[in-house]
């Protein structure tokens, strides 16, 4: 019995030592219901924390101890909210919260100024905080499969945004500020209730190569009559030609017109 306990303790000690040396804590599919205390005690050592596919209901306030963490992956859990001190994770670059039960995001989210990728699809969000506009380094925002009726005007201040995914929501219109997203390459709004998009979108978003509006009450005629449509088409076809040349057409939407005919 004592031998078994010794082996178990040794195994745990080895695991913690490995986490501390690599900075990577990966506990996927571990049937966890609470955050492991030993992880929180690693504080500054943690760079990546992956607790995907567990049964976590909440994120403890003590997560703020992990000040050097750059990647936080908590997909497929039962999390309902983020702690308001989430903004103290100033090193965070990637946060993945897909497949939880989150109904709202705290204003403190805007303090994560180094964040480059935020994916929170498959939750129950009804709105996004205006402070999201403070995320000037954000290149990917995925809020698909929620209950959003609109995107905040401040989203247009996410100047580095290259990909915006908001499929399967209840969005009726886009804020005019999206026209400020000069680096935006892909805009996906399938299965919403969008009947029109800002008239200057195609003209001002000069990097836009892909737009998906399937399942919305917007017609191809409306789309084709927008100023900048010809230039957008040229960019889209150029991207498609590159995909053909590179033989990367599997699963590609290069030929997709983006709007239901």
Steps between C-alpha positions, in 0.01 A plus 500: 500500500777735597682408181197588287460834674868571443470422131191723472672786676808454283286503185327820608832662588640404159196639326524833683874516429431442131236773494736740670787428260297510176241760598234278338214359705280267293215322679253422224225245565602467865143513640592806706218680681723768655828665413790298641659692789846380399462683167410827668802460728731498198413870451770662281618170347187435291515608134226274356202357688277252316203358693286409200209258540458487874209589729620834632218730607702805597838663460647586842602857578845364585561446130634856513816351654594356160635836383732356233237281336473557124249229398185413694295217347180406683282367217216255566435551868202631699635848576234767547705815552850647508640654820525879487871482576559318170647830383806441718623233258693764310718251309203316349509469120253215437178425686275218380168453681293319236220270612421633847194670654626856523221761488707819521857627499633745760610851401844405632547292185620821338806500725646202313679733261740234366221262402531386138242221482165484682269210422179466699268318262224271620406695812194707598626854452231760436744790464869588502649769725586834340847462651577239235613795290808528723635174357713671236716191436208263443530329160230231544161538668265201492159552663301254286212294642388743766192719546646832390256751353772749408871566510614803702606816316837473672589187300618741232786598733650150485731631231706180459195280439545271199224245558157556652274196540146562625300222333177365651392796711206742487690796356280740303760751383866582522633816664636755254831484685589165336604711203801607711638145498748556220682170567182287497536207258205279595151591626262210574139573595314195376158427648415834656229753409720755322302680229769752406862573574674840534509651149872579518610158625641366172653836409669569834605148604758469225649174635165315502521176296215295642153591617233244592138609539313178426171460682440875524228711333747676271499450124781458252371808317544712812848362546608556140378860500720601792784739431828309493339172392718461188819553699381251762425245227848548358658431840280195556586352161868571549490308827313216326763485223775475761316210665484318166870559436582371849267198474322596823143485373380232742224659710559835336224755455691679228218460247232591754326826405439572869129584460203276420392535138 
